[in-house]
Amino acid sequence: MIGYVVPSLQYLGIVWAGVMLADLPVSAIAYVLAWMHGTAATVWIVIAGTLWWYLLGLGIDVLVNRFKRNPQHLSHLGSAEKQ
């Protein structure tokens, strides 16, 4: 809506739509809240979205460290390529 009120800020609406799509599991709640409680939806996206991406990053870090410590998990892939 900010693009209608202040046309020079239309890019913020486009960026916000991208944020909502990237945070889709978390933003589903924000889509429901946004109809009546826009501020609560924004606060939800900022707090829960940040936590969501932090947990995703932490999970990826755990997986990467697991494969670094024990590379036998990937050894069967190399043998399949040699055949």
C-alpha positions in Angstrom: 0.0 0.0 0.0 2.9 2.4 0.6 3.5 2.5 -3.2 0.0 4.0 -3.6 0.5 6.6 -0.9 4.1 7.5 -1.8 4.9 6.2 -5.3 8.7 6.7 -4.9 8.6 4.1 -2.1 7.0 1.4 -4.2 10.1 -0.7 -4.2 9.5 -1.3 -0.4 6.3 -3.2 -1.2 8.1 -5.3 -3.8 10.9 -6.1 -1.3 8.3 -6.9 1.4 6.5 -9.4 -0.9 9.9 -11.1 -1.4 10.5 -11.3 2.3 7.0 -12.8 2.8 7.7 -15.5 0.1 11.1 -16.4 1.5 9.7 -16.8 5.0 6.7 -18.8 3.8 6.4 -21.3 6.7 6.5 -18.4 9.1 4.7 -15.9 7.0 1.6 -18.0 6.7 0.6 -16.7 10.1 1.5 -13.2 9.1 -0.8 -13.5 6.0 -3.7 -14.3 8.4 -2.8 -11.5 10.8 -2.2 -8.9 8.2 -5.9 -8.4 7.3 -6.8 -7.0 10.7 -3.5 -6.5 12.6 -0.8 -5.2 10.2 1.6 -4.2 13.0 1.3 -7.6 14.7 2.0 -9.3 11.4 5.1 -7.2 10.8 6.4 -7.8 14.3 5.7 -11.6 13.8 7.7 -11.6 10.6 10.7 -9.8 12.1 10.9 -11.9 15.2 9.8 -15.3 14.1 11.3 -14.9 10.7 14.7 -14.1 12.2 14.4 -17.1 14.5 13.4 -19.3 11.6 16.5 -18.3 9.5 18.7 -18.7 12.5 17.5 -22.2 13.1 17.8 -23.1 9.4 21.4 -21.8 9.5 22.2 -23.7 12.7 20.8 -26.9 11.2 22.9 -26.5 8.0 26.0 -25.8 10.2 25.4 -29.0 12.1 25.1 -31.0 8.9 28.2 -29.5 7.4 30.2 -30.2 10.6 28.9 -33.8 10.7 30.1 -34.4 7.2 33.5 -32.8 7.9 34.1 -35.0 10.9 32.9 -38.2 9.3 33.5 -38.2 5.5 32.6 -41.9 5.2 29.0 -40.8 4.6 30.0 -39.5 1.2 32.4 -42.3 0.3 29.7 -44.4 -1.5 29.1 -41.5 -3.9 32.7 -41.5 -5.2 32.7 -45.3 -5.8 29.5 -45.0 -7.8 31.1 -42.5 -10.1 34.1 -44.8 -10.8 31.9 -47.6 -12.1 
